[in-house]
Amino acid sequence: QVQLVESGGGLVQPGGSLRLSCAASGFTFSRYGMSWYRQAPEKERELVAGIRTTGGSTNYADSVKGRFTISRDNAKNTVYLQMNSLKPEDTAVYYCYTVWGGSPYWGQGTQVTVSS
C-alpha cells in the first residue's frame, strides 16, 4: 500500500534552515507528482510546493517563493523540501501528499516550529 513518511522537522530560530524528507513506498514513485502542504494551528491546510515527475517543473506558494525549494530523488523514492530564511509564520505541521489510483494519500506530518 502507499506510504509516505516525513522526517526532518524540529525547532529552529528565525532565519534558520531545515530540510524535510518524505520517503515514499507502495507505488512507482517516479511516475507521480508530489507535493508538500502545511497546516498551522486553527488554519486550513495549504499547498506549499509541488513537483512534477522528473523534477523539471515546480510550483510554490507565494509566501515561500525564493526561500523554499522542492526537489526529488527518484532513485531513492524521496521528495525533499529545503526551507531557508524561516519565519515564525512558517510554523506548522508539514505533510507530504500524492494522488495515486485516483485517491489522495497523506503522510503523518512533521512539526516545524520557528521560534527564538
C-alpha positions as CSV (number, residue, x, y, z in Angstrom):
1,Q,0.0,0.0,0.0
2,V,1.0,3.6,-0.5
3,Q,3.0,5.0,2.4
4,L,4.5,8.5,2.8
5,V,6.8,9.1,5.8
6,E,8.0,12.6,6.6
7,S,11.1,13.4,8.6
8,G,13.3,16.4,9.3
9,G,11.1,18.7,11.3
10,G,12.1,20.4,14.5
11,L,12.6,23.7,16.3
12,V,14.6,26.3,14.6
13,Q,15.3,30.0,15.2
14,P,14.0,32.7,12.8
15,G,16.3,32.9,9.8
16,G,17.4,29.3,10.1
17,S,17.1,26.4,7.8
18,L,15.6,22.9,7.8
19,R,15.3,20.1,5.2
20,L,12.3,17.9,5.2
21,S,12.3,14.5,3.6
22,C,9.4,12.3,2.5
23,A,10.1,8.6,1.8
24,A,7.5,7.0,-0.4
25,S,6.7,3.4,-1.0
26,G,4.0,1.2,-2.4
27,F,3.8,2.8,-5.9
28,T,6.1,3.7,-8.8
29,F,7.4,7.0,-7.3
30,S,9.0,8.3,-10.5
31,R,5.6,8.4,-12.3
32,Y,3.8,10.7,-9.9
33,G,3.9,14.3,-8.9
34,M,4.5,15.1,-5.3
35,S,3.6,18.0,-3.1
36,W,4.2,19.5,0.3
37,Y,1.3,21.0,2.3
38,R,1.3,22.6,5.7
39,Q,-1.3,23.3,8.4
40,A,-0.8,25.9,11.1
41,P,-3.0,25.8,14.3
42,E,-6.6,26.9,13.6
43,K,-5.8,27.4,9.9
44,E,-6.7,25.4,6.8
45,R,-4.2,23.1,5.2
46,E,-2.4,24.9,2.3
47,L,-0.2,23.9,-0.6
48,V,3.4,24.9,-0.1
49,A,5.2,23.4,-3.1
50,G,4.7,20.8,-5.8
51,I,7.0,19.0,-8.2
52,R,6.3,17.0,-11.4
53,T,7.6,13.5,-12.1
54,T,11.0,14.4,-13.5
55,G,11.6,17.4,-11.2
56,G,11.7,19.8,-14.1
57,S,8.5,21.6,-13.2
58,T,7.9,23.0,-9.8
59,N,5.4,25.4,-8.2
60,Y,5.4,27.3,-4.9
61,A,3.0,29.3,-2.7
62,D,3.8,33.0,-2.9
63,S,4.6,33.0,0.8
64,V,7.6,30.7,0.3
65,K,8.9,31.6,-3.1
66,G,12.6,32.4,-3.0
67,R,13.0,30.7,0.4
68,F,11.9,27.1,-0.1
69,T,13.0,24.6,-2.7
70,I,11.3,21.3,-3.5
71,S,13.3,18.5,-5.1
72,R,13.1,14.8,-5.6
73,D,15.4,11.8,-6.0
74,N,13.6,9.1,-8.0
75,A,16.3,6.6,-7.2
76,K,15.6,7.0,-3.5
77,N,11.8,7.4,-3.8
78,T,12.2,10.6,-1.8
79,V,11.0,14.1,-2.1
80,Y,12.6,17.0,-0.2
81,L,11.7,20.4,1.0
82,Q,14.6,22.7,1.7
83,M,13.5,25.6,3.8
84,N,15.7,28.6,4.2
85,S,15.2,32.0,5.9
86,L,12.5,30.5,8.1
87,K,10.0,32.8,9.7
88,P,7.7,32.3,12.7
89,E,4.7,32.2,10.3
90,D,6.2,29.1,8.7
91,T,5.4,27.2,12.0
92,A,3.1,24.3,11.0
93,V,2.8,20.6,10.6
94,Y,4.2,19.8,7.1
95,Y,2.6,17.0,5.1
96,C,3.7,15.1,2.1
97,Y,1.0,14.4,-0.5
98,T,0.3,12.5,-3.7
99,V,-2.5,11.1,-5.7
100,W,-2.3,7.5,-6.8
101,G,-5.0,5.5,-8.4
102,G,-7.3,8.4,-8.2
103,S,-7.1,8.6,-4.4
104,P,-5.2,11.2,-2.2
105,Y,-2.5,10.0,0.1
106,W,-1.0,11.9,3.0
107,G,1.9,11.3,5.3
108,Q,1.6,11.6,9.1
109,G,3.2,15.0,9.1
110,T,6.2,16.5,10.7
111,Q,6.2,19.5,13.0
112,V,8.2,22.6,12.1
113,T,8.4,25.3,14.8
114,V,10.2,28.6,14.1
115,S,10.8,30.5,17.3
116,S,13.5,32.3,19.2
